[in-house]
Amino acid sequence: MDSALCCQTLALSASLLSPHHRHQPYPHHHSPLLNNRQHTAWLFRCSQLSRAVVNLRLAHSSHFLGMHSFPGILTPHGPHRRSQSTISMMVLPTANPERITEKPQPKWSARAIKAFSMAELEARKMKYPTTGTEALLMGILTEGTSQAARFLRSNGITLFKVRDETIKVLGKADMYFFSPEHPPLTEPAQKALDWAVTEKQRLGDTGEISATLLLLGIWAQKGFAGQQVLASLGFDEMKAKEVAELVKGNTSILRT
C-alpha cells in the first residue's frame, strides 16, 4: 500500500479534528449559519479528505490485485497524473507451470479471457463448487462475440439450452450453498485449457489462443459434463472438424 497516501490521509484527518478547527463552527443543527468564506473553506477541506480516501482505496485495491501501478489515481492538487499503464498478462491457469519457463508462451485472446471469467460467474450462478467444462462452455456463450460462440448459436446451441442440459447431467445444486468467488477448476476443465495451449503450439503460429480452441479443448474431454452437454445438443465429430477448419483458416490468414 502507498505509504504517502496513508500519511496524507492521516494528516488531513488530524487537521480536520485539530483544536484549531474544532472551535470553528461546523455545519450541524446546533451551529449558527456559516458565512460564505467559512463554508467554502469547509467544503474544500472535506473534498481534500474525500479525495485522499479515494486514493487510499484505489492504492489498496491495486496492491490486492497484484498490480504494479494504477492508472488515473486522483491527486489532491493540480491536474490528474497518469501513471504507467498496468501490464496484464493474458494467461489462464495451467497444470504445467514448468511450461512457462521453457519458451515464450502464446497468449490467450481477450475474448477467451472474458469467456473464462464468465465461466466462473456461471458456476456461481448454478451454485456449483467448481468451474467445470460445462461452465467453460457456458462462459463461451455468455461472452457471445467469439467465433466459437457464433458457431454454437448457428447450430442451435444456446446458453439456456446448455444450462438446462447441465442440470440434467449434474443435477441441481443445493439452493442454500454459496459458491466461492472464484470456483476452482475441475481437472477436466484444466485439461481443456492446457489442451488449447498445446494445440496452439502444435499449429505453430504466433497468434493468440482463441475461444475456438477452448471449445475444441472442452470437446476433447470425453465423458465429462461439457462434452456430454455438447453431444446431447447435436455437436458431434463432424462439427468439431468444422471448428478445427475455422482455427486452421484463421492460422493461414495470420501467416499471410
N, C-alpha and C positions, 0 to 999 in steps of 0.2 A: 504494500500500500504506500502511496506517496506521502512521505513524512512532512513535506512542505505544506500539503493540503491539510493534514491533521493539525499542524501548528497554526495555520491560518484560521481554521475553523475554531479552535480553542481560543485564539487571541480575540477573534470577533465576538465570540460568546462572552468572554470575560469583560470585554469593553462595554458590551451592552448591559452587563449586570454590575458594572463598576459603581462605587459610591457616587462618583461624579454624575453619572447618568441616572442613578437610582432616584435622585432628588428632582430630576426633571419630570414634568408631567407626562404620563403615558396615556394612550387613547383607551381608557376604560371608563365605566359609567360614573366613577367617583371623582374623576379629574375634570377640571374646567376645560373649556374649549381651547384647543391649541391654535396659536396663530399660524399663519401660512409658513413662516420660516421654520418654526419648530416641527410642523407637520411634514414639511419637505425633508428636513434633516432626518426625522424618524423613519420615513419611508426609504430614504437612501440607505440607512444603516441596516434596515430589515432586508433590503434587496441584496446588500453585500453578504449578509449572513446566509440567506437562502441560496445565493449563487455558490458560496463556498461549500454548503452542504451538498448541493448537486454535484460539484466537482469531486467531493469526497466519495460520494456514492458511485460515480462513474469510475473513479480510480479503483475502488474496491471491486466493482464488477469486472473490470479488465484484468485485475490481479487474479480473481477467482477463475476467470475463463482462460488464464494462461497466456494472455496477450502481452506483447512487449510494448505496445503503445495503444492509445485510444484516440482515434481521430476526432477532432472537433470538440475537445473539452473546453468548457466555458472558462474564461479568465475574469478575475474580479475587476480589472481595469483595462481600458483600451480595447482594441478590436479583438475578435476571436482569433486565436492562433491555431493553426493546424499542425498536429504532429505528423510524423511519418506514417504512411498508411500501413495498416496491420497486414501482415503476410499470413494468409491462411493456407495451410497445407490441405490439398484436395485429396485426402486419403480416407479410407474406411478401415475398420478393424480387420486384422489378419491373424490367422493361426500360425503363420510362418514369419515371425519378426526378423529372423536372420536374413530373409529375402531382401529386406530394405537396405541392408548394408552391402549387399553383393554388387549391385549395379543400379543406375538410375531407374526408378520405377515409373510406369505410366500412371498418370493422374486420372482420377475419376472426374467425369463431366459434372457441371453444376446441376444438371437435371438428375443425374444418378445420385448425387449427394442429397438433393432435396427429396428424392424418392425414398432414400434410406431414412431421412428424418420423418417423413410421412409414415413410413412403416412402423417406427416406434410409436407414433401417435395412434395409428390404427390398432396396434397391440394393446395400448392403454384403453382405447375406446371399447375394445372387445373384452377388457378386463382379464387379459391373459398375462401370466407372469413373465413370459419371454417373448422375444421377437423371432418368429419362425419364418420359414419360406413362404407360408401363406400371407404373413404380414408384409414381407418384401413385395409380393405380388400386388397386394392392396396399395402399398406405397407407390408403385409404378403408376397405377391407375389414378390414385389421388393426385399425384403430381400432374399427370394428364397431358403434358405437352411434348413428351418424348416420342420418338418413332415407335418404340415398343408399345406405349400406351395407345397410340393411334392404330397400330396393327391389331391390338387386342379388341378395341372397340369396333373396328371394321369387321371383326369376326364374331361379334355379338357377345364378347366377354366384357362385362361392365363391373364396376365396383360393387354395386348392390348384389349382383349375382355371385360374385366372389365371396362376399360376406355371408350370404345365405349358404353357399356350399361349404364354407369354412365351419359354420356351426354344425352342419351335417357330419363333417369329418371329425371335428374335435369336440363338439358339444358346446353348450353354453357355459360360461364361467359363472362362478358364484357372484350374485349381484352385490354382495357386501364386501367383495375382495377389491382392494385398491392396488393397481399395478404400480411398480416403481416408475420414477420419472423417465428413466432410460432402461426399459426391459432388456435384459441381456440376450445376446444372440443364442439361438439353439445351435447345436453342432451342424445340422444340415444347412442352416442359414449361413453360418460362417463358411462352410464348404462352397456354397453358391457364390459368395463374394470372392473367395480365393480362385474358384474355377474361372470366373470372369477375368481376373488378373492374369492367370496362367494362359488363357486363350488369347488375350490381347498380346502377350509376349510371343506366343506361338505365331500369330499373324505377322508380327514383325514390323508393324507400322508405328509411327510416333504420335499418333493422335491420342485422344482421351478414351477412357473406358466408359462406354455409354450404358444407358439403361437397357438397351437391346441385348448387350452381353449379359447383363444381370438377369434378364428374363430367361436367356438360354441356360444360365447357371442354375436358376430355380428348376427348370425342366430337367436338368441333368441329375437332380437329386431324386432318383426314382424311389417310389414308395412312400415319400414323405408328403406332408399336407399340401404344400404348394403345387407339386406335380400332380397329386390326386385331384385337386380342385381344377387345375387346367384341363386334365383329361376328362373330367365329368362335364366340362363346358365345351367340349368339342376340339380342344387343342390336341394335336397328335404329331407324329414324327414328320409328316408332310409339312405341316405348318411350321414346325421347328426348323426344317430345311429352308423354308421361305424366309424366316427370320435370319438364319445364317447367311443367306444370299444378300439380305439387306446389309448385314455387317460387312460382308466382302465387298459389296458395291461402295459403301462408304470408304472402305480402306483404299480401294483403287482410285477413288476421287482424290483422297488425300495425297496419294503418291504422284498424281499427275500434276 
